[in-house]
Structure formats: C-alpha cells, structure tokens
Amino acid sequence: MKTSLVTTKGQVTIPASVRDQLGIQQGDRVGFVYEDGKLMILPVIKDIEAAFGIISAEQSVSLEDMEQVIESRGRKQ
C-alpha cells in the first residue's frame, strides 16, 4: 500500500507509481468517491478531445442536412 502525508491544508501528494497507473498528469483533475468505507480516486476526462475516435460514423452528413433534421423535429412537437 502506498501512503501520503496530509498537509495542514488537507492536501496529499499522489505517489508517482499511482499517478502512472491512473494516467494522471500535472494539471489533470481527479474525482473522489467514498463507498463502503473505501475512498477511490478516479481520473476525470477533462475535455471532449479525449473522446475523439470512440465513435465512428459510416457516412458523413452536411451541415444543411443536420439543420433540416433539427427543423423537422422541432415542427413535430
């Protein structure tokens, strides 16, 4: 188990080996979850760029086509 000292401001240093395992780098945000007596530290995806490539489309659509669909769905309501 890795340990860290809590400062007077409530800050802790995440050990380098743990940061490496989680892929946490300087400037990244982390989330804290307390559940069943355990504290979990989770990396937070900070921007949409991290999601690029997760979904792929078989065809592309023009901006005009998207606007037409948005308009037609708005008229149905």
N, C-alpha and C positions, 0 to 999 in steps of 0.2 A: 504494500500500500504506500502510495506517495503522500507526503504531508506538506503543509504550508502553514506559515505563521499568520495570524490575523493581526493587522495593524490597528492603531487607535482609531483610524477612520473606517474600520470594517473591511479593509481591502485585503485580498490574498493574491499571491502570485501562483498562477497555474504552472506546475512543473513542466519543463520543456518536453519531456517524454509524453506527457498527457496532451499538450498542445499539438505535438506532432501526430499523435494517434487520431485526434479530432480534426486535424487540418486547420487549427486556429492560428491566425497570424496577427501581428500588430495591427490595431485598428478594427479588428473584427468584433462583432457583438456576440455575446453568449446569453443563453436563457437559463433560468434556474427553475427546476421542478422538484418540489418536495412531496414525496409519496411513500406511504408505508414506512415512515421512519428513515427514508433514504433521500439524500439530496443528489440530483442529477444536474450536470452542466452540459448543455447542448449548444452546438454552434447554430447561429441564426443566419439564414441566407439573407443577405442584405440588399440584393438588387435583382431586377428581372434578368440581367445578363447571365446570372448563374443558371437560369432555366433554359437558355437557348440550347436547341438541339434535343431537348427531351421529347418534343412532339414534332412529327414530320407530316407534311401535307402531300397528298398525291397530286394535287393541282393547285395553282395559284388563282387568286381572284383579284380583279381590278378594283380600285377604289370606288369607281362608279357603280360596279355591281354590288359592292358592300352597302353603299348608300341606298340603292334601290331596295335591297332586302330590309334594311333598317326602316325605311319609309313604309314599305308594305306591312311590316309587322306592327308599326305604330298605328296604322289605319285600322287594323283588326280590333284594337282594344276599345 
